[in-house]
Amino acid sequence: MQEHFPNCHLVKLGTMGEYGTPNIDIEEGYITIEHNGRKDTLPYPKQPGSFYHLSKVHDSHNIHFACKIWGLRATDLNQGVVYGVLTEETGMDELLINRLDYDGVFGTALNRFCIQAAIGHPLTVYGTGGQTRAFLDIRDTVRCIELALENPADVGQFRVFNQFTELHSVGDLAMMVKKAGIALGLDVEIENIPNPRVELEEHYFNAKNTNLLDLGLQPHFLSDSLLDSLLNFAIKYQHRVDNSQIMPKVLWRNPG
């Protein structure tokens, strides 16, 4: 970019996972602190919980540095967990339907719960289920990227937007899926299993997300009706489910 397209605006699809689960409110990329009588606005501290999220932190640092020394412009979209399988465009043909990961590595909790409910498997909640994360509809993902492109950062600016619309705990998601499943006539049970991940299962989590709303984002919210559509989708394609991928196979911590 610096050599060939220095006036372009880079939009990076990042992750809320860069922040981890700090015991203070999560700001949008920067935090103003006062220390020993002096005040400054600094990049918000990053506490990623996996090597994947750590790689995203490296990206953010490199892009921020490039903006500072080369005068590039960039927007970092720290995205929450995406749910849903259809946008207006992909709904035009079945061949365009988005992938739905449900395995123990790439599958999100909500996808996993919907698949499990559809095939009659207990919803596997890791640990206590108090893990809280940020979420957004796939249609809002597309709209957020569009808003960032339509409203580029200034020259030399590394701008950060927290891209999500709601906060939910894993346990709350399981209860929502159970309620929606029962309404569809499914027999849905919830099972708490040992957590294969290294993470806090009960923690404070309160993140800010005003920048994209200020640019005009009109969010879609996770509701029973949307869960119905996800569950109906899972039911329709349940013949494609690989049951061997339902339970987690990767243990994050050293087994010793």
Phi, psi and omega in degrees: 000315183298323183277322190245330183223057186295342181265000179289160177249116180274128174246117181254130177271098183262212186207144174294343179295346176299326186283332189075212180232071181291159182270020174229167179299142177269116178275179182267082173086327185225155178220136177267123182234155175241129184218123180053041175083001179241152185235142177206156174257120188235159174303138181295136181301139181254132178226066184297151183256005180206164177295328176299309181292328176297322178297325177293325176297317177302316178303312182299316180297317181295317180293317178302316181296318179297322177297319183292317187266336182250355179073023176286170177235136184207152174235127178259115180264099179280096190272142173278192179288127182269136175232163182100158183235351186230140163249176180300323183284314183289342178284357182285338180207140183299330180294343182264001182299137182289157178293156178228098181277135181224002182284177185283352181255304184263342184285134176279160183301317183294316177300316182298317181296319181294318178295315181298318178297321183292326184260004177082020178265142177302145177287119186270099177272124180284123177063224183280340181084011181276000179297124183249135181222169178267144184225155171203153178290146180299331176293326178286329174303310180298318181293322180296318177298318179299316180296321179295322179290323181287339183232075188293157176291162178282165177301130180079002184264132169253103188260142181235126174244131171276112190261087176201168180235337183216159174241131179218149171272160179297320178297321178296319178300316180299318180294322179294318179293320178299314180298314180293323180294317179299322179296335179267004178088013180271151175264102188246124176243153178247133180231121175277124182240160178304137184282119178281350184265160173259101184198157173287132180266344173226123185197164174280140177205108178217109185246147178271147180210048187270337187299313180289326176297321179295333179276355175115010178297130175247097193291150163264139183248149178293122183220170178300326180294320177292320177298325176302315182294320177296316180293319178297323176297315180296320179295317182299322185251023183297338179292345179268355184289133174265104185299337180289347181262002186291313183271148180295141180244345184257125176259118185290323185273160175295119184298342178280000000 
